[in-house]
């Protein structure tokens, strides 16, 4: 079977060559209409080749579990037929509570062949998982049984209690000893799957590119769930372009330790690799969460002959502390980074250590996955997120409440807006929330475009610190900390201030064995910060910065902590040193609970007179407020 015409080895190394590639319209590329057809073609082309290599233990003592492309397609068929056999149709939803295992791949792609999938972060609490399941309207839940690294089944039992609309719950791999959930039909995947047809789908489905394929949660772990609608076309184009720009081809391998409930793990990591005919290396069920994967990563790379590595910035921060030793990593052809900004200093240290330039990219759940990247064979600009993928467009705009949006001049920083075939249509709730104007996604990020067409993310609109009317970019300040040899990770956020409105403060995790205090660290970093106003007022040392499940530093948590510190500082400066308790819930005003007659509410208001951050004073006697 010949390689499909849409798999071309194109030179996408410059913006000009990308425009030349676009001379062929996207509609003329012959891309399949569904992720099922996209994967089925690659599986049938080389059925004996290895599609998935799964390592249960990063020590590599045991042989990995290899899954051929022929076996992958068989399991996709069987899983899709199971879903349809339970009465679900093309518009029904299957929620997935699955880690990085081969069975999760069967569920992700088999589920899309039959219905709509809804991958969920299995690290959330049961109540948060249940809220997403309800918001998605799922009728089926496929969940992992658990292993020594994942305790999950008790959550499944609780979700079953909270979601009576679930008709079927399927245990997909892992520990099979957990109790059957009450109130729903229960299936053990391993016990029943071979009873379903594996050579084809046993139902008719006329796929259309615009058919809904998945509902991916976004927007954090608090508040009402926000579900991003991905069509089959979104996912196919995203994976196709990810493979083309990354440069992976058939027979090459890519290690993906990013969770499958994250779009990078699902599409840029998994679908792009498999559909291109490459081998997907899954390193343990929990990926980077496994305590031994990072210390053993060079052994894994050597043993599995990994050609491409996808590494999130917080992992890269730790990786540069770990020497390669005697391991042979000459097999590595590319190192890709995304999901959060990468420190330029860390990227340079990695280059010096390995000889490999880190090709940083950028994307959102709302763009299906990565939609720009530093090019293969072109200039890698450290600190940039590279060139836009073909068939995409970007605008950098200045937003004015009176005049509306104005396109920025080249090199000028503004709000990044994106348009293209991987941009989602809407959230599950409907409407045009998230769009600057029809067809143009408001990313919420600040960016600039240089003379070569490379994009540079300069911050988040909500991360910008405004000190006495002066805009401070926290990324530039963080880079000064990353250059210090005793700093592992750093984040700079705004703290409310009575005089300046906001001031920058730094949260820092030191490297193991560091011998420095916060005051000395701030003194040593100060000369590297180019403007006086940007120097943090305080530096807080932490054992570890709060992170999302994919390793992104949670600045919202740090902002909440800094807000409480700012209120406490202002009250103490006014002589109010006791008699109050400060709390802050996401999306709510700061609550100031007065514990007695002193201090009185008016004195507190006077102390916070210049604060613009919303707050609420609570007393035992509401009439006294």
PyMOL commands that set and color helices and strands:
alter all, ss='L'
color gray80, all
select helices_A, chain A and resi 15-21+26-29+35-45+69-85+102-114+126-136+153-162+189-195+232-246+263-275+287-289+297-304+313-319+344-354+365-367+474-482+518-526+532-534+555-573+601-607+622-624
alter helices_A, ss='H'
color red, helices_A
select strands_A, chain A and resi 50-55+65-68+93-97+116-119+140-143+168-171+185-188+212-218+226-231+253-256+279-283+308-310+334-337+358-363+370-373+387-388+392-400+404-407+414-420+435-437+440-449+455-460+465-467+470-472+487-497+501-510+538-541+580-583+590-594+615-618
alter strands_A, ss='S'
color yellow, strands_A
deselect
rebuild
show_as cartoon
